[in-house]
Amino acid sequence: MPYNEFLSDRISQFLQEKSVPFEARKMFGGMCFLIDGKMCVGVVRDEIMARIDPNIYQESLAKEGC
C-alpha cells in the first residue's frame, strides 16, 4: 500500500510555513522528512511517525492519537 500523499503534503507545507529547511525522501515504502540530515517525521501508509525527545516519550504516548 502506498503512503498517504495528503499527509505527506501537509507535513511538507507545515515545514515550509515554519521556514524549516528539510529534505523529503522516499524510504521504507513511505515518505520521510529529514532535517539536518536526520529523519524527523515520516508517513507510512496512513500513519505519521515522528522522532520525539526521549525525555517526553512516556508522556507523549499517553496523549490521544499517539
N, CA, C and O atoms as CSV, one atom per row, in Angstrom:
chain,resi,resn,atom,element,x,y,z
A,1,MET,N,N,0.843,-1.188,0.000
A,1,MET,CA,C,0.000,0.000,0.000
A,1,MET,C,C,0.883,1.244,0.000
A,1,MET,O,O,1.814,1.335,0.800
A,2,PRO,N,N,0.607,2.200,-0.880
A,2,PRO,CA,C,1.415,3.418,-0.931
A,2,PRO,C,C,1.150,4.322,0.277
A,2,PRO,O,O,0.148,4.175,0.977
A,3,TYR,N,N,2.059,5.240,0.496
A,3,TYR,CA,C,1.886,6.177,1.611
A,3,TYR,C,C,0.823,7.219,1.259
A,3,TYR,O,O,0.538,7.463,0.087
A,4,ASN,N,N,0.253,7.819,2.283
A,4,ASN,CA,C,-0.797,8.813,2.140
A,4,ASN,C,C,-0.163,10.137,1.687
A,4,ASN,O,O,0.488,10.826,2.473
A,5,GLU,N,N,-0.362,10.472,0.434
A,5,GLU,CA,C,0.242,11.683,-0.123
A,5,GLU,C,C,-0.357,12.953,0.478
A,5,GLU,O,O,0.322,13.977,0.557
A,6,PHE,N,N,-1.608,12.900,0.898
A,6,PHE,CA,C,-2.236,14.058,1.536
A,6,PHE,C,C,-1.493,14.401,2.833
A,6,PHE,O,O,-1.186,15.568,3.079
A,7,LEU,N,N,-1.203,13.388,3.663
A,7,LEU,CA,C,-0.460,13.630,4.907
A,7,LEU,C,C,0.939,14.150,4.597
A,7,LEU,O,O,1.426,15.075,5.247
A,8,SER,N,N,1.573,13.555,3.610
A,8,SER,CA,C,2.909,13.980,3.216
A,8,SER,C,C,2.908,15.446,2.779
A,8,SER,O,O,3.800,16.204,3.159
A,9,ASP,N,N,1.934,15.842,2.003
A,9,ASP,CA,C,1.826,17.233,1.552
A,9,ASP,C,C,1.590,18.185,2.721
A,9,ASP,O,O,2.122,19.295,2.743
A,10,ARG,N,N,0.792,17.746,3.688
A,10,ARG,CA,C,0.532,18.594,4.865
A,10,ARG,C,C,1.804,18.822,5.675
A,10,ARG,O,O,2.060,19.933,6.140
A,11,ILE,N,N,2.601,17.763,5.843
A,11,ILE,CA,C,3.857,17.893,6.579
A,11,ILE,C,C,4.799,18.828,5.832
A,11,ILE,O,O,5.405,19.714,6.434
A,12,SER,N,N,4.919,18.637,4.543
A,12,SER,CA,C,5.779,19.479,3.721
A,12,SER,C,C,5.355,20.943,3.820
A,12,SER,O,O,6.194,21.827,3.991
A,13,GLN,N,N,4.069,21.189,3.713
A,13,GLN,CA,C,3.553,22.558,3.794
A,13,GLN,C,C,3.832,23.163,5.174
A,13,GLN,O,O,4.216,24.329,5.269
A,14,PHE,N,N,3.645,22.386,6.234
A,14,PHE,CA,C,3.898,22.870,7.591
A,14,PHE,C,C,5.360,23.276,7.754
A,14,PHE,O,O,5.655,24.356,8.267
A,15,LEU,N,N,6.273,22.411,7.318
A,15,LEU,CA,C,7.697,22.707,7.449
A,15,LEU,C,C,8.072,23.949,6.633
A,15,LEU,O,O,8.883,24.762,7.078
A,16,GLN,N,N,7.490,24.094,5.454
A,16,GLN,CA,C,7.758,25.279,4.637
A,16,GLN,C,C,7.239,26.538,5.315
A,16,GLN,O,O,7.918,27.565,5.320
A,17,GLU,N,N,6.038,26.467,5.891
A,17,GLU,CA,C,5.462,27.632,6.572
A,17,GLU,C,C,6.303,28.052,7.772
A,17,GLU,O,O,6.369,29.236,8.102
A,18,LYS,N,N,6.945,27.087,8.427
A,18,LYS,CA,C,7.791,27.373,9.590
A,18,LYS,C,C,9.227,27.702,9.180
A,18,LYS,O,O,10.089,27.908,10.035
A,19,SER,N,N,9.483,27.749,7.865
A,19,SER,CA,C,10.808,28.048,7.304
A,19,SER,C,C,11.875,27.072,7.807
A,19,SER,O,O,13.012,27.462,8.070
A,20,VAL,N,N,11.494,25.817,7.934
A,20,VAL,CA,C,12.427,24.771,8.357
A,20,VAL,C,C,13.047,24.156,7.098
A,20,VAL,O,O,12.329,23.617,6.255
A,21,PRO,N,N,14.362,24.232,6.967
A,21,PRO,CA,C,14.986,23.585,5.808
A,21,PRO,C,C,14.913,22.061,5.979
A,21,PRO,O,O,15.315,21.528,7.014
A,22,PHE,N,N,14.405,21.374,4.971
A,22,PHE,CA,C,14.234,19.924,5.068
A,22,PHE,C,C,14.450,19.286,3.711
A,22,PHE,O,O,14.474,19.951,2.675
A,23,GLU,N,N,14.605,17.984,3.754
A,23,GLU,CA,C,14.713,17.189,2.539
A,23,GLU,C,C,13.680,16.076,2.633
A,23,GLU,O,O,13.614,15.385,3.650
A,24,ALA,N,N,12.886,15.891,1.608
A,24,ALA,CA,C,11.890,14.814,1.563
A,24,ALA,C,C,12.465,13.671,0.734
A,24,ALA,O,O,12.987,13.886,-0.361
A,25,ARG,N,N,12.363,12.453,1.268
A,25,ARG,CA,C,12.897,11.279,0.574
A,25,ARG,C,C,11.949,10.108,0.712
A,25,ARG,O,O,11.384,9.871,1.780
A,26,LYS,N,N,11.779,9.381,-0.372
A,26,LYS,CA,C,11.005,8.148,-0.304
A,26,LYS,C,C,11.900,7.082,0.335
A,26,LYS,O,O,12.992,6.790,-0.152
A,27,MET,N,N,11.411,6.512,1.433
A,27,MET,CA,C,12.153,5.474,2.155
A,27,MET,C,C,11.172,4.494,2.773
A,27,MET,O,O,10.076,4.877,3.181
A,28,PHE,N,N,11.560,3.248,2.840
A,28,PHE,CA,C,10.779,2.230,3.544
A,28,PHE,C,C,9.343,2.144,3.062
A,28,PHE,O,O,8.451,1.807,3.841
A,29,GLY,N,N,9.104,2.441,1.806
A,29,GLY,CA,C,7.752,2.399,1.265
A,29,GLY,C,C,6.911,3.602,1.638
A,29,GLY,O,O,5.709,3.623,1.374
A,30,GLY,N,N,7.522,4.603,2.245
A,30,GLY,CA,C,6.802,5.803,2.651
A,30,GLY,C,C,7.604,7.039,2.288
A,30,GLY,O,O,8.520,6.982,1.468
A,31,MET,N,N,7.249,8.157,2.907
A,31,MET,CA,C,7.948,9.420,2.678
A,31,MET,C,C,8.532,9.882,4.004
A,31,MET,O,O,7.821,9.971,5.005
A,32,CYS,N,N,9.819,10.173,4.011
A,32,CYS,CA,C,10.499,10.650,5.211
A,32,CYS,C,C,10.941,12.090,4.997
A,32,CYS,O,O,11.288,12.493,3.887
A,33,PHE,N,N,10.922,12.845,6.069
A,33,PHE,CA,C,11.377,14.229,6.039
A,33,PHE,C,C,12.592,14.322,6.944
A,33,PHE,O,O,12.532,13.996,8.129
A,34,LEU,N,N,13.700,14.775,6.360
A,34,LEU,CA,C,14.951,14.887,7.076
A,34,LEU,C,C,15.252,16.351,7.357
A,34,LEU,O,O,15.080,17.216,6.498
A,35,ILE,N,N,15.702,16.607,8.571
A,35,ILE,CA,C,16.123,17.937,8.976
A,35,ILE,C,C,17.554,17.783,9.478
A,35,ILE,O,O,17.825,16.947,10.339
A,36,ASP,N,N,18.447,18.568,8.955
A,36,ASP,CA,C,19.879,18.447,9.261
A,36,ASP,C,C,20.382,17.037,8.988
A,36,ASP,O,O,21.243,16.530,9.708
A,37,GLY,N,N,19.840,16.399,7.938
A,37,GLY,CA,C,20.277,15.069,7.543
A,37,GLY,C,C,19.772,13.933,8.397
A,37,GLY,O,O,20.192,12.791,8.212
A,38,LYS,N,N,18.866,14.221,9.343
A,38,LYS,CA,C,18.334,13.195,10.236
A,38,LYS,C,C,16.830,13.070,10.056
A,38,LYS,O,O,16.128,14.067,9.888
A,39,MET,N,N,16.335,11.818,10.092
A,39,MET,CA,C,14.892,11.604,9.984
A,39,MET,C,C,14.189,12.299,11.141
A,39,MET,O,O,14.573,12.147,12.301
A,40,CYS,N,N,13.167,13.056,10.812
A,40,CYS,CA,C,12.404,13.794,11.822
A,40,CYS,C,C,10.967,13.293,11.875
A,40,CYS,O,O,10.435,13.005,12.947
A,41,VAL,N,N,10.357,13.196,10.716
A,41,VAL,CA,C,8.957,12.777,10.636
A,41,VAL,C,C,8.762,12.051,9.310
A,41,VAL,O,O,9.473,12.298,8.336
A,42,GLY,N,N,7.788,11.156,9.297
A,42,GLY,CA,C,7.532,10.424,8.071
A,42,GLY,C,C,6.101,9.935,7.990
A,42,GLY,O,O,5.348,9.971,8.963
A,43,VAL,N,N,5.751,9.476,6.802
A,43,VAL,CA,C,4.416,8.929,6.554
A,43,VAL,C,C,4.610,7.515,6.017
A,43,VAL,O,O,5.305,7.303,5.024
A,44,VAL,N,N,3.982,6.555,6.691
A,44,VAL,CA,C,3.980,5.162,6.250
A,44,VAL,C,C,2.517,4.743,6.185
A,44,VAL,O,O,1.808,4.762,7.191
A,45,ARG,N,N,2.077,4.367,4.992
A,45,ARG,CA,C,0.662,4.081,4.723
A,45,ARG,C,C,-0.173,5.291,5.139
A,45,ARG,O,O,-0.018,6.370,4.566
A,46,ASP,N,N,-1.049,5.131,6.117
A,46,ASP,CA,C,-1.896,6.241,6.587
A,46,ASP,C,C,-1.478,6.723,7.972
A,46,ASP,O,O,-2.281,7.331,8.679
A,47,GLU,N,N,-0.256,6.465,8.362
A,47,GLU,CA,C,0.203,6.835,9.704
A,47,GLU,C,C,1.397,7.768,9.631
A,47,GLU,O,O,2.218,7.702,8.716
A,48,ILE,N,N,1.465,8.638,10.626
A,48,ILE,CA,C,2.601,9.543,10.771
A,48,ILE,C,C,3.502,8.972,11.855
A,48,ILE,O,O,3.030,8.565,12.917
A,49,MET,N,N,4.795,8.945,11.583
A,49,MET,CA,C,5.754,8.575,12.619
A,49,MET,C,C,6.633,9.790,12.858
A,49,MET,O,O,6.991,10.507,11.923
A,50,ALA,N,N,6.975,10.012,14.117
A,50,ALA,CA,C,7.746,11.205,14.446
A,50,ALA,C,C,8.832,10.883,15.457
A,50,ALA,O,O,8.648,10.058,16.351
A,51,ARG,N,N,9.942,11.535,15.301
A,51,ARG,CA,C,11.030,11.428,16.267
A,51,ARG,C,C,10.737,12.430,17.376
A,51,ARG,O,O,10.492,13.609,17.122
A,52,ILE,N,N,10.767,11.939,18.601
A,52,ILE,CA,C,10.491,12.834,19.731
A,52,ILE,C,C,11.610,12.727,20.760
A,52,ILE,O,O,12.410,11.791,20.744
A,53,ASP,N,N,11.644,13.676,21.623
A,53,ASP,CA,C,12.625,13.717,22.702
A,53,ASP,C,C,12.398,12.518,23.622
A,53,ASP,O,O,11.281,12.333,24.107
A,54,PRO,N,N,13.419,11.700,23.879
A,54,PRO,CA,C,13.251,10.540,24.758
A,54,PRO,C,C,12.789,10.914,26.165
A,54,PRO,O,O,12.194,10.093,26.862
A,55,ASN,N,N,13.057,12.137,26.577
A,55,ASN,CA,C,12.655,12.570,27.919
A,55,ASN,C,C,11.142,12.750,28.055
A,55,ASN,O,O,10.618,12.774,29.169
A,56,ILE,N,N,10.439,12.877,26.924
A,56,ILE,CA,C,8.977,13.031,26.998
A,56,ILE,C,C,8.251,11.865,26.321
A,56,ILE,O,O,7.068,11.967,25.998
A,57,TYR,N,N,8.966,10.762,26.111
A,57,TYR,CA,C,8.409,9.606,25.407
A,57,TYR,C,C,7.154,9.065,26.094
A,57,TYR,O,O,6.106,8.958,25.457
A,58,GLN,N,N,7.242,8.728,27.367
A,58,GLN,CA,C,6.099,8.145,28.086
A,58,GLN,C,C,4.931,9.120,28.142
A,58,GLN,O,O,3.781,8.726,27.949
A,59,GLU,N,N,5.217,10.370,28.402
A,59,GLU,CA,C,4.172,11.414,28.452
A,59,GLU,C,C,3.473,11.527,27.101
A,59,GLU,O,O,2.254,11.686,27.029
A,60,SER,N,N,4.251,11.443,26.051
A,60,SER,CA,C,3.689,11.565,24.704
A,60,SER,C,C,2.785,10.391,24.359
A,60,SER,O,O,1.753,10.582,23.717
A,61,LEU,N,N,3.149,9.189,24.769
A,61,LEU,CA,C,2.331,8.002,24.492
A,61,LEU,C,C,0.951,8.103,25.123
A,61,LEU,O,O,-0.004,7.507,24.625
A,62,ALA,N,N,0.838,8.847,26.209
A,62,ALA,CA,C,-0.439,8.979,26.904
A,62,ALA,C,C,-1.390,9.956,26.182
A,62,ALA,O,O,-2.576,10.013,26.508
A,63,LYS,N,N,-0.892,10.698,25.234
A,63,LYS,CA,C,-1.734,11.667,24.522
A,63,LYS,C,C,-2.633,10.966,23.511
A,63,LYS,O,O,-2.257,9.959,22.911
A,64,GLU,N,N,-3.825,11.522,23.340
A,64,GLU,CA,C,-4.781,10.980,22.395
A,64,GLU,C,C,-4.207,11.005,20.979
A,64,GLU,O,O,-3.641,12.009,20.546
A,65,GLY,N,N,-4.358,9.911,20.278
A,65,GLY,CA,C,-3.903,9.815,18.907
A,65,GLY,C,C,-2.474,9.332,18.736
A,65,GLY,O,O,-2.014,9.114,17.615
A,66,CYS,N,N,-1.783,9.168,19.836
A,66,CYS,CA,C,-0.396,8.721,19.764
A,66,CYS,C,C,-0.328,7.200,19.868
A,66,CYS,O,O,0.760,6.626,19.828
